[in-house]
Amino acid sequence: MAENKSASFEASLASLTEIVTQLESPDIELERAVDLYRQGRELVARCEALLKTAEETLRAAADTAAPGATAALARDDEIPF
């Protein structure tokens, strides 16, 4: 499975779910398991980066819409919607 750097979060998560399913198979060969694990780690990093970007976008939008929202986000560390 080649890594698709333009894949959406949902597509990356679906691929990660597929990898986990394959890794849970009792018949998987070691070499294949290692390769799938590597791919899975890359997908996890991709999903984390996409989530971080989305969070930054939401924070910026909250700052623009309501300057006081940043203080609330800093206290709660969650998006207020």
Summary of the structure (lengths in Angstrom):
residues: 81
radius of gyration: 17.6
end to end distance: 36.1
largest distance: 55.3
contacts: 181
relative contact order: 0.12
helix: 73%
strand: 0%
